[in-house]
Amino acid sequence: MLKEKRNTLIIKTWNEGKSNQEILTTLKRAGYKDLKDTHSLSGVVARLKRVGKLPKERPQSQQVDKLTSQQITKSISQQVYKRATYYLTPEIVKKIKLLAVQRDKDASELMREILGEYLSQQGDL
């Protein structure tokens, strides 16, 4: 019963054209904690598509000014950043998150600062 209600909310937000991250946020706000990340949500979405409860393609969002998933780069304070993935140990990730909170920064901003300082010290920046 709980999964049926959760799936109904997934279907509703999917049909509104929401991204997987937005759907996950909606689920968490509604009290559904069983899906921990967008990867686990993708599995549920795939099953709902297979059984015909979701269309194969996500409807377009009503928000015209919203970036699409193809437009990954973000502009923050006139600076453009490109998304990149690096694999770190859980201990390093935990330390980065803790340090970011202590310095009142987001993790991406902290990583840019740390890497920038390191590359400057190495003479590579």
C-alpha positions in Angstrom: 0.0 0.0 0.0 2.8 2.4 0.9 4.7 1.7 -2.3 1.5 2.2 -4.3 1.0 5.7 -2.8 4.7 6.4 -3.4 4.4 5.2 -7.0 1.3 7.4 -7.6 3.3 10.4 -6.4 6.2 9.4 -8.8 3.8 9.1 -11.7 2.2 12.5 -10.9 5.5 14.3 -10.7 6.9 12.5 -13.7 3.9 13.6 -15.8 4.5 17.2 -14.6 7.9 16.9 -16.4 10.0 17.0 -13.2 13.6 15.7 -13.2 14.5 12.6 -11.1 16.2 14.9 -8.5 13.0 16.9 -8.2 10.9 13.7 -7.9 13.2 12.4 -5.2 13.0 15.7 -3.3 9.2 15.6 -3.6 9.2 12.0 -2.2 11.4 12.9 0.7 9.2 15.9 1.6 6.2 13.6 1.5 7.9 11.3 4.0 9.0 8.5 1.6 12.6 7.6 2.6 13.0 4.2 0.9 14.6 5.7 -2.2 18.0 7.0 -1.2 19.2 8.5 -4.5 18.3 9.1 -8.2 19.8 5.7 -9.1 17.3 3.8 -7.0 14.5 6.0 -8.3 15.6 5.2 -11.9 14.9 1.5 -11.1 11.4 2.2 -9.9 10.8 4.5 -13.0 12.0 1.7 -15.3 9.6 -0.8 -13.7 6.7 1.6 -14.0 7.5 2.2 -17.7 7.6 -1.6 -18.3 4.2 -2.1 -16.8 2.8 0.8 -18.8 2.1 3.2 -15.9 4.6 5.7 -17.2 5.1 6.9 -20.8 8.5 6.0 -22.3 9.4 9.7 -22.6 9.1 12.3 -19.8 6.7 15.1 -20.7 8.2 18.6 -21.1 8.2 20.7 -18.0 5.9 23.7 -17.8 8.9 25.8 -16.8 10.4 27.3 -20.0 13.5 28.8 -18.3 14.6 25.5 -16.6 17.8 24.0 -17.8 17.5 20.6 -19.5 19.7 17.6 -18.6 21.9 18.3 -21.7 22.7 21.7 -20.3 24.9 20.5 -17.5 27.1 23.6 -17.1 26.1 26.1 -14.5 26.8 29.8 -14.3 27.5 30.9 -10.8 28.7 34.5 -10.3 29.6 34.9 -14.0 31.9 31.8 -13.7 31.0 28.7 -15.7 31.6 25.3 -14.2 31.6 21.9 -15.9 30.3 18.8 -14.0 32.9 16.1 -13.4 32.9 12.8 -11.5 35.8 11.6 -9.4 35.9 8.5 -7.2 37.0 9.2 -3.6 37.1 7.0 -0.5 34.1 7.3 1.9 36.5 8.8 4.5 37.6 11.6 2.2 33.9 12.3 1.1 32.9 12.5 4.8 35.8 14.9 5.6 34.9 17.1 2.6 31.3 17.3 3.7 32.2 18.1 7.3 34.7 20.8 6.3 32.2 22.3 3.9 29.7 22.6 6.7 32.3 24.1 9.1 33.3 26.7 6.5 29.7 27.4 5.5 30.3 26.4 1.8 28.9 23.8 -0.5 31.0 20.8 -1.2 31.6 21.8 -4.9 32.9 25.2 -3.8 35.2 23.7 -1.3 36.6 21.2 -3.8 37.3 24.0 -6.3 39.1 25.9 -3.6 41.1 22.8 -2.4 42.1 21.7 -6.0 42.9 25.3 -7.0 45.2 25.7 -4.0 46.9 22.4 -4.7 47.4 23.1 -8.4 48.8 26.6 -7.6 51.3 25.1 -5.1 52.3 22.6 -7.8 52.8 25.4 -10.3 50.2 23.9 -12.6 47.6 26.6 -12.4 
